[in-house]
Amino acid sequence: MKKTARKLALIGNAGVLLVMCLLMLMELLLPLDRALFGYNMSQSKSQMPDERIIVVAIDEYTLQELGAFNTWTRDKYATLLDHMYTPETEPAAVGFDILFTSESVPEADAAFAEALERHDGIILPSYANTESEFSRSLEGASDKSLLQPEEWVHPIPMFAEHTDRAHINARLDKDGVIRRTLLQLGQPDDGPMPSLALQMARMAEADVEPFLNMNARDEILIDYNMVSGDFWTVPFVDVYNGNFPAENFDDMLVLVGFTAVGYDTGATTVESEMKLVYVHGNILHQLLQGETIRELHGLWISLISLLMFALMPLVAWRFRTMTGSLLAAGTALALLAAQYASFQWLDWHFNAVEPLVVLLLSYLVNITLKSFLENKQKNFITKQFGRYLSPDLVREIARSDQEIKLGGINKELSILFLDIRGFTTLSEKLPPEQVLDFLNTMFDMITRKALDNKGTIDKFIGDAAMVIFNAPLDVPDHEYRAVRTAWDIQESMKEVRRMIEEKHGITVSVGIGVNTGMVVVGNIGSFLRVDYTAIGDNVNIAARIESNTQPNQILVSEETYERTKGSFVYNCIGERMMKGKSVPVKLYEVVDLKSAQ
């Protein structure tokens, strides 16, 4: 059994290991990890943006007042800037999330260029071309250096010469969600191109070096502390018309971008359709506050997964099912709690999904194998025990919560004793192997009849047998069952007797005695050898009744007779003195079967 268990456990756990390798290689668990990451992020939002950040929004109200965006001329931006800057106040930085990569109306372009020349701290964006190729390069590039896009698109020179530059490329994962940002990208003939948020943070004199030293690609996880409605936002048209005081922009970090429906949206970990200007706002807040989210290295994840892989088989096989299940569930909850706590308090994210799946798969496979083997063993024991007890009783014992108590209990039983007559003559005539074959045939028939009537084979003693009814589990009509067993045995003996007479010329028969009464029944014996049996005066009476039978006769005690006289035809044969008894016992012979229960 143990060898089989080890073999099955080895095969099952090898299967778990193979499945986990496939799941990890094919990244099938990645969506679950991302979902868990998003949940942690949404639960940890402060929703309190840095007070220096303000968003000038091209919203529905602005488009309604100033017309469709494609009809705008660039002198509007010049007016916007002039209303932000005064001799006494000016923003720390103004970052446009709007592209100016082609010329338009010359007079309007010239007005905007003059405004850019008059004012400091303005950033116009560039972007890496082409987006599809850029996305592929993100997935396949080495993490040991800055990404180097092959082609850049910059603002037109008349604007670019008067402004700072930054890139606004979004870093999308394969599922289209913006979870990370590239703080810098490489340029073929120039130095690194900072992101819009990074450049604005630098202009605010924030310490951004720790973010740039996190990895060679200058890539970080975005800590989304805000959703769209959390930022201080003013409509573009209010600033354009001078309805928003310029002093509100003093030393502020101003983002200018779209919030109108249908413009510049992307999926993030906290919002399915966030305006991209607010993505820049979240990154800028993160850089200003020095907030970082780090990921636990994959090596540690693998070690935790291996620990779960090694631990769960021990839990499944060493502990009972309930205890093991509680331990497995507790370990899973501990993993979930640890990853949640590490994110909330330490700003660390580790992929708890892989260890959790390893834990669940390993435990379920091992507990299934254990249950299979236990059921197999249980069925084996049931089959073996079924040679002594009725299969119905065995199944009932297996299903019930009650135990067969150690030691003895007082209980009313019906006891049947049987003796084979003519066996001595037969054993003298036949070789030993044929005698054993005859006994086995006889006892097989006796056993079947006893078990059919929910009896328990107590013991075989040479050419005799003892059967008890109503133990170890209750049999309500045990008196009837005992007498019916005796009747069925005598009926079956007719064919056995005929066969023996024809084959060996010897007549065999059985005498059966049945008694009902209180006895002591249970596990009786020594520490090393225990026998489940019944003892007591009523057992002795049953044996004495059997010794008073004639061949092919069934005798029962008066107690058994009174309880079963409605089912059998009896003939009273009178009283008989029993060895060791001072009072004679009235006996009744079973003549016929009156009715069946």
Helices and strands as residue ranges (DSSP letters): H 2-25, H 30-43, E 53-58, H 60-66, G 69-71, H 75-84, E 93-96, H 106-118, E 122-129, H 131-140, E 151-153, H 157-160, E 164-167, E 171-172, E 177-182, E 184-187, E 190-194, H 196-203, H 209-212, E 219-221, G 228-230, E 233-235, H 236-240, G 246-249, E 253-258, E 265-268, E 274-275, H 276-289, E 294-295, H 298-318, H 321-346, E 348-349, H 353-385, H 391-399, E 407-421, H 423-429, H 432-452, E 455-461, E 464-469, H 478-504, E 509-525, E 530-535, H 537-547, E 554-557, H 558-564, E 568-576, E 585-593
